[in-house]
């Protein structure tokens, strides 16, 4: 039985997928999605492969003044690492979450599991990141998936409430593009495809 295609023809679905591109976070501005649109986007994002139905991810919304507070926390943490950090680097960290009106942190929920390997659960969280990018673009917004040092710094992770058995899979910056993101050269899928031939 064919898989239902409520969005229309295969051509229209593939056209949407083929049009996906990242918009740099610094090129994103308001408005961002309202609460109803964000819920629709997240609803699409959770329709990812999830071996064992573990739901090994959750969302953390960073919006409004919280973006600027996080930027100041990044500056303080960066100066702990490098007290003589240059002004440009400090400003980059201060503004890291300030451009897009909304940032969704996708947090992988890992920890011990007797049946499903951690790598599969993190892969599922990564799929959520990509699906959220697709959903944002489908709703007329631009988005970019970033990590950077804040995703891996223990103090910042604690500040964001990331648990000992959790990891940040990505920060998804979402907003209205200030300019049209240029297309870039894509790999040739035919050049990447080989056939396995039994010996």
N, C-alpha and C positions, 0 to 999 in steps of 0.2 A: 504494500500500500504506500503511495507517495506521501512524503512529509507535507503537512499543510503549509501553504504559503500565503498568509493573510495579507502580506504587504503588496501583493500583486505578482507580476510575472517575474521569472528568473532574471530577465534582463534588467528590470528596475532595481531588484535587490542587489545584483552584482554592480550596477552603476553606482549605487550608494556606497558599497564596500570599496569600489575602485576609486572613489572620489575622496576617501579619507586622507587627511593630512594633519600634521600637528601644527598648531599656531603657537609660536613662542610665548611663554607666559608674560613676558614684558610687553607683548603686543595685545594683551587682553585687557579689557576694561568693562565697566558696567554698561548695561545691566546684566546680571547673571540670571539663572533660572529662578523662578518663584518656587514656593514650597511644593505646589502640585506638580510642576514640571520636573523638579528634582526627584520627587517620588516616582514618577514615570521612568525617569532615566535610571534610577537605582533598581527599579523593577526589571528593566531590561538587562541591567548589568549582572544581576544574580542568576540569569539563565545560562550558566556556564557549566561545563563538565565538572562534576563533583563526585568522584569515586567514593562510594560508601555513604553518600548523603551526609557528610560531616559538617557542611557549611563552615569551612575553615577560613573564614574572613569576616570582618566587620568594617563599618564605616565610621570615620571621625570627621565631622564638619568643622572647618576653620573659616570663619567669615567675619565680616565687620571689624570691630576693634581688636578682636582676637588675633587677626592677621598681623597687626602692628605690634601687639604685645609679644607675639612669637618672634617677630623680627628683632625686637630689643633683647629678647632672651638669647637669640642666636649671636648677636653682637657680644653680649657678655660672655658667652661660652667661647666664642672665637678668640676673644682677648685673653681668656684663661690659657688657651693653647698657644697663642702668639701675642704677647703684650705689645709688640711693636708692629702689629699688622698695619698695612697701609690704609689710607683713607678710602681708596677705591674698593678694596676688599671688604672693609667694614660696611661701606654703603651697600655693596652687593648683598651682604647678609641681612642688613636692615630691611632692604626692599624685596628680599627673596619671596615673601608671601604677600606682598602689598599690591601687586599689579592686578591679578584676576580678582574679581569680587568674591569668588568662592573657590576653596580648595577642599577636596575630599581626600583624606588619607585612607587608603585601603590597607587594612591591617590583617596580616595573615595570622590565624590562630592555629598554633602548632602544638608542640608538646607530645608526650608519649601516646602512641596508638599502635595496638598490636596488629592491626590489619592493613592500614593505609600508610604507606611511607610518607615521611615529612616532605620529600621532594614533590610528591604528587599533590599534596595539600597546598604547598606554596605555588605550584604551577596553577592550581585552580584560582588562587588569589590573583595571580598575574593575569589570568584570563578575565577576571573581573575588571582589572584596570583597563584592559583593552576594550572590553565591552562597554565600559563607561565612556571611553573616548568616542566610540561609535555612536552611542546614545546621545551624547552631547552634540555631536555634529548633526545627527538626524533631527534634533530639536532646534537647530539653527544657531548653535553656539560654537565657539572655538575651544579647543582644549589641548593640554599638553601633559604628558606623563613624565614626571621628574622624580628623582630621588635626591642625590647630592649627599654631602656629609651629614646633614641633620637626620637622615633616615637611619644612620648607623651609629650616631653618637649616643652613648648610654645616658648621659644627663638629659639630653633633649628627648630621648625616648621616654624616660621617666616623667618628664614634664608633661608630655602628651598622654600619659596614662597607659603606655604600652607595657604590657606585662612581660614577665621573664620568659614565657613560652610564646611570645608573639614577636613578629617582625613587620616592619613597614614595607609593604610590597611596592608602594608608590604614592606620590602626592599628585592628584589629578587637578590641575589648575583649569578652571572653567570660567568663561566670560564671553563678551562680545568682541570679535576681532576688530582691531583698529585699522587693519589693512588685510587684503586678501593674501593668504599664505601661498607662496609660490610652490609650484610642483617641483619635485626633484627627480633626478634619475632613479629609476627603480631597477632592481635586478631582473634578469630574464629568467622566468621560472623554468623554461625549457632547458636552460643550461645547468639548472640545479637538480634536475630529475634524472635518476638512473633507474634501471630495472634490476631487481635481484634475480639472478638465474641460478637455479640449483645446479650443483656440480654433477 
